Amino acid sequence: MDLFKLLQTLTETPGPSGLEDAIRETLREVWEPMADVVVVDNMGNLLAVKRANQQSRQPDDEEITGSDEKPPRLLLAAHMDEIALMVKAIAQYPDNGDVEAAGGFLRLTNVGGIDVRHLYGQPVVVHGRRDLPGIIGALPNYMLPDKSSSKAYGFDELVVDVGLAAKEVREIVSVGDFISFQQPLRKLLNDRASGKALDNRASVAAVTVALDYLQGRRHDWDVVAVATTQEETRLLGAFTSAFAQRPDVAVALDVSFAKGPGTKENHLFELDEGPIVGLGANVHPGVLQKLKDAAEALEMKVHVEPHSYHSGTDAYGLQIAREGIPTGLVSIPLRYMHTMVETVAIDDIERAGRLLGEFAARLDGSFLDEIAEEMMGD
């Protein structure tokens, strides 16, 4: 598997939180050869099931809803949505009532956790009745009023310019249309990659690595890979997929802050030193230990990241579905999170995928009884 090429395809495909259609269809083509069943649920989550013990493919089986029957079921979840923008208003300049001559500009607001300081000068795509390329612009500093001079731009100062007259803009664009960032994935030195939407397409790529890993491994549990929707705004896909699939165990895969200049060195992790396993309110200790055992079997270095509160990831949504699901969390170190130049080490993605695959392959019929006994013990 050419992991950089896969990551390039995934990151450069738009998928704002709430408009995941394009990335979902791109990923469906990737997952279908690796799974027995691939479907889309009511909330837009993409689900791929690889049946236990490498059972033969059954392409006519459209139902993948969980049941009380064995084999037990493992759910691997990585969100496919990305931070984005939304059209808040359509403005024109000059604002003299002449819509034929006036230029059309889009006022914007955020979809997910956007740091407005990173937006000025960014190329974007406006997803209106048809896609429009645009640029985020603002007045230069010397033209700003004194109170705004030499300060970071806010949403009130920024506009999207698509190069069309106001009349044409209104024919194509509506308030509420999504705007995605348009940045290519770039290769850096030492096998790093930098671009947009690596939160969380890096994890989607890792789940793909896990599915590929399981092509050559026997596993006693059904494995359900889920690319979830709207994590950046409300964890929607995690809540709904875990409720519908009734997994016996779930693992969320996401990114976590990596070390960089000015960071708190003792709280973060280095790129290219392996994946991170979560420890805290959303993590079942038995699942955590099984992930550590899988890493040891692979002779893979992993780091433990404690959370004093909930993790802020899909792990929360998975854990509290129905009567509660034993849940784990695996993270990939990432620099410059929620920017258009997020940076990862390609090897960390591959390691996280192998860790998930080995974890799935090592689950047996006694695991649930073992962790239940440990939780009830003295």
C-alpha positions in Angstrom: 0.0 0.0 0.0 1.3 3.4 -1.0 0.4 5.2 2.2 1.3 8.7 1.1 -0.7 8.3 -2.1 -3.7 7.1 0.0 -3.3 10.0 2.4 -3.1 12.4 -0.5 -6.3 11.2 -1.9 -8.1 11.3 1.4 -6.9 14.8 2.5 -7.4 16.5 -0.8 -11.0 15.2 -1.1 -13.4 17.7 0.6 -15.5 16.6 3.6 -16.7 19.5 5.8 -18.4 18.4 9.0 -22.0 17.9 7.8 -21.1 17.5 4.1 -19.1 14.3 4.0 -20.5 12.9 0.7 -17.4 13.3 -1.4 -14.9 11.8 1.1 -17.3 9.0 1.9 -17.6 7.9 -1.8 -13.8 8.1 -2.2 -13.3 6.0 0.9 -16.0 3.5 -0.1 -13.9 2.6 -3.2 -10.9 2.0 -1.0 -12.6 -0.2 1.6 -14.8 -2.3 -0.7 -12.0 -4.7 -1.8 -11.0 -5.3 1.9 -14.4 -6.0 3.4 -17.4 -8.4 3.1 -20.0 -5.7 3.3 -19.8 -1.9 2.9 -22.8 0.3 3.5 -23.8 3.9 4.4 -26.2 4.3 7.4 -28.9 6.9 8.0 -26.4 9.5 9.5 -24.0 9.2 6.6 -21.4 7.0 8.4 -19.5 4.6 6.1 -19.4 1.1 7.6 -17.2 -1.8 6.3 -17.5 -5.3 7.9 -14.8 -7.9 7.8 -16.3 -11.1 9.1 -14.6 -13.3 11.6 -12.3 -16.1 10.6 -11.9 -14.6 7.1 -15.3 -16.0 6.0 -16.1 -15.8 2.3 -17.4 -12.6 0.9 -21.2 -12.4 0.7 -21.9 -9.4 -1.6 -25.7 -9.8 -1.4 -25.8 -9.3 2.4 -26.8 -5.7 2.9 -27.6 -6.0 6.6 -24.8 -5.4 9.0 -26.7 -4.4 12.1 -25.3 -6.1 15.2 -27.2 -8.8 17.0 -26.8 -11.0 20.1 -25.4 -13.8 18.1 -21.7 -14.7 18.1 -19.1 -14.0 16.9 -18.5 -10.9 19.0 -18.0 -7.6 17.3 -15.2 -5.0 17.4 -15.9 -1.5 16.1 -13.0 0.7 14.9 -14.0 4.3 14.5 -12.2 7.2 12.8 -14.1 10.4 11.9 -13.9 11.4 8.2 -15.2 15.0 8.5 -12.9 18.0 8.6 -13.0 21.6 10.0 -14.5 24.0 7.5 -16.4 27.3 7.0 -19.9 28.2 6.1 -21.5 31.1 4.2 -23.0 33.5 6.7 -24.0 36.3 4.4 -23.6 37.5 0.8 -22.3 41.1 0.5 -21.6 43.3 -2.5 -19.1 46.1 -3.2 -19.8 48.9 -3.9 -23.0 48.7 -2.0 -24.9 51.1 -4.2 -27.8 48.9 -5.3 -26.2 48.1 -8.7 -26.1 44.3 -8.5 -25.1 44.1 -12.1 -21.8 45.8 -11.6 -21.0 45.2 -7.9 -18.7 42.4 -6.9 -20.0 39.6 -4.7 -18.3 38.6 -1.5 -19.1 36.0 1.1 -19.1 36.6 4.8 -18.2 33.4 6.7 -18.4 31.6 10.0 -16.7 28.5 11.4 -17.7 24.8 11.2 -15.8 23.2 14.0 -12.8 24.5 15.9 -11.3 27.2 13.6 -8.5 29.5 14.7 -9.4 32.6 12.7 -5.7 33.7 12.7 -4.9 31.0 10.1 -7.6 32.0 7.6 -6.3 35.1 5.8 -5.0 34.3 2.3 -6.2 30.7 2.3 -7.5 29.2 -1.0 -11.0 27.6 -0.6 -13.8 25.9 -2.5 -17.3 27.2 -2.0 -19.8 24.3 -2.3 -22.8 26.1 -3.8 -25.0 24.9 -6.6 -21.7 24.2 -8.2 -18.2 24.3 -6.7 -16.5 27.7 -6.9 -12.8 28.3 -6.2 -12.1 31.3 -4.0 -9.7 33.1 -1.8 -10.1 34.5 1.7 -9.1 38.1 1.7 -9.3 41.3 3.7 -8.1 44.9 3.6 -4.4 45.4 4.0 -3.2 46.7 7.4 -2.6 50.3 6.3 -6.3 50.6 5.1 -7.8 49.3 8.4 -9.1 51.7 11.1 -6.7 52.4 13.9 -8.6 50.1 16.3 -8.0 47.1 14.0 -4.5 48.0 12.8 -1.7 45.5 13.4 -4.1 43.0 15.0 -5.1 39.6 13.8 -8.1 39.5 11.4 -11.4 38.4 12.8 -14.4 36.9 11.0 -15.9 40.4 10.6 -12.9 41.5 8.5 -12.6 38.5 6.3 -14.5 37.7 3.0 -14.4 35.0 0.4 -13.8 36.4 -3.1 -14.8 34.0 -5.9 -14.3 36.6 -8.6 -18.0 37.0 -9.6 -20.5 39.8 -9.6 -23.0 39.9 -6.7 -25.8 38.8 -9.0 -23.9 35.7 -10.2 -22.9 34.9 -6.7 -26.5 34.9 -5.5 -27.5 32.6 -8.3 -24.9 30.0 -7.3 -24.4 30.4 -3.5 -26.8 30.5 -0.6 -26.4 31.3 3.1 -25.5 28.0 4.8 -23.4 26.6 2.0 -20.2 24.9 3.1 -16.7 26.2 2.3 -13.7 23.8 2.4 -10.0 24.5 2.4 -8.0 23.8 -0.7 -4.5 22.7 0.2 -2.4 19.9 -1.4 -0.7 17.3 0.7 3.1 18.0 0.7 6.0 15.7 1.4 8.4 17.0 3.9 11.8 15.6 4.8 12.2 12.6 7.1 9.0 11.0 5.7 6.7 13.7 7.1 3.5 14.9 5.4 1.8 18.3 5.7 -1.6 19.5 4.6 -5.2 20.0 5.6 -7.7 17.5 7.1 -5.0 15.2 8.5 -7.3 15.5 11.5 -8.7 13.0 11.0 -7.9 11.5 7.5 -4.6 10.2 9.0 -6.7 8.0 11.3 -9.0 6.9 8.4 -5.8 5.9 6.6 -4.7 3.9 9.7 -8.0 2.1 9.8 -7.4 1.2 6.1 -4.0 -0.2 7.1 -5.7 -2.3 9.8 -8.2 -3.7 7.3 -5.3 -4.5 4.9 -3.4 -6.1 7.8 -6.3 -8.4 8.6 -6.4 -9.8 5.1 -3.5 -12.0 6.2 -4.6 -12.7 9.7 -7.2 -15.0 11.2 -9.6 -13.1 13.6 -12.3 -14.6 15.8 -14.3 -11.3 16.0 -16.2 -9.5 13.3 -14.5 -6.2 12.7 -16.6 -3.2 11.8 -14.6 -0.2 10.4 -16.6 3.0 10.6 -15.7 6.4 9.1 -17.9 8.6 11.3 -19.6 11.9 10.5 -19.7 15.3 12.3 -17.1 14.6 15.0 -15.8 18.1 14.7 -19.1 19.5 15.7 -21.0 17.0 17.8 -19.7 13.4 17.7 -22.8 12.4 15.8 -21.4 9.5 13.9 -19.9 7.9 17.0 -23.1 8.1 19.0 -25.3 6.7 16.2 -23.0 4.0 14.8 -22.2 2.6 18.2 -25.9 2.5 19.1 -26.8 0.7 15.9 -23.9 -1.7 15.7 -24.0 -2.9 19.3 -20.3 -3.7 19.4 -18.9 -5.7 22.2 -15.7 -3.6 22.2 -14.9 -0.3 20.4 -11.7 1.6 19.7 -11.6 5.2 18.5 -8.7 6.4 16.4 -7.9 10.1 16.3 -4.9 12.5 16.4 -3.2 14.1 19.4 -1.0 17.1 19.9 2.7 16.6 19.0 5.7 18.5 20.3 6.8 21.6 18.6 8.4 25.0 19.3 6.9 26.5 22.5 4.8 23.5 23.5 4.8 22.0 27.0 7.3 19.4 26.3 6.3 17.1 29.2 2.7 16.8 28.1 3.1 16.0 24.4 4.7 13.4 22.1 7.3 13.3 19.3 6.5 12.6 15.7 7.8 9.3 14.4 8.0 7.6 17.8 4.8 5.5 17.5 1.2 5.8 18.3 -0.4 6.9 21.6 -2.9 5.0 23.7 -5.4 6.9 25.8 -5.9 6.5 29.6 -8.8 8.1 31.3 -12.5 8.5 31.7 -13.4 7.2 28.2 -11.0 4.3 28.2 -11.7 0.8 29.6 -8.6 -0.5 31.4 -9.0 -4.0 29.9 -9.0 -2.6 26.4 -6.0 -0.4 27.2 -4.1 -3.4 28.4 -5.0 -5.5 25.4 -3.7 -2.6 23.1 -0.5 -2.6 25.1 -0.2 -6.4 24.7 -0.7 -6.0 20.9 2.0 -3.4 20.8 4.4 -5.7 22.8 3.7 -8.6 20.4 4.6 -6.3 17.5 7.7 -5.0 19.4 6.2 -1.5 18.9 6.8 1.5 21.1 3.6 3.2 22.3 3.0 6.1 24.6 0.3 6.5 27.2 -1.7 9.8 27.2 -3.8 10.4 30.4 -7.0 12.4 30.2 -8.3 14.0 33.4 -11.6 14.7 31.7 -13.3 13.1 28.6 -11.0 12.8 25.6 -12.8 15.1 23.2 -12.9 12.3 20.6 -15.3 9.7 19.3 -14.3 7.5 22.2 -16.8 9.4 24.3 -19.7 8.8 21.9 -18.7 5.1 21.6 -18.4 4.5 25.3 -21.8 5.7 26.4 -23.9 4.0 23.7 -26.7 1.8 25.0 -25.7 0.2 28.3 -22.0 1.2 27.8 -19.3 -0.3 25.6 -15.7 -1.1 26.7 -13.7 1.4 24.6 -10.1 2.2 23.8 -8.4 5.2 22.2 -5.4 5.2 19.8 -4.0 8.5 18.7 -1.5 9.6 16.1 0.8 12.5 17.0 0.1 15.7 14.9 1.6 19.1 14.7 -0.3 22.4 14.0 -3.8 20.8 14.7 -6.8 22.6 13.1 -4.7 24.4 10.6 -4.1 23.9 6.9 -0.6 22.7 7.4 -1.2 19.8 9.9 1.9 17.6 10.0 2.4 13.9 10.7 5.0 11.2 10.3 3.8 8.6 7.7 5.3 5.8 9.8 3.1 6.7 12.8 0.0 6.2 10.6 1.3 2.8 9.5 2.2 1.8 13.1 -1.3 2.8 14.4 -2.9 0.7 11.7 -0.9 -2.4 12.4 -1.6 -1.9 16.1 -5.3 -1.9 15.5 -5.0 -5.0 13.2 -3.0 -6.9 15.8 -5.4 -5.9 18.5 -8.3 -7.3 16.5 -6.5 -10.5 15.6 -5.7 -11.2 19.3 -9.3 -10.9 20.6 -10.7 -14.3 21.5 -13.8 -15.7 23.1 -12.6 -15.2 26.6 -11.8 -11.5 26.4 -15.1 -10.2 27.5 -15.3 -12.5 30.5 -11.8 -11.6 31.5 -12.3 -7.9 31.6 -15.7 -8.3 33.3 -14.0 -10.3 36.0 -11.3 -7.8 36.4 -13.8 -4.9 36.8 -15.8 -6.9 39.4 -12.7 -8.1 41.3 -11.4 -6.7 44.6 
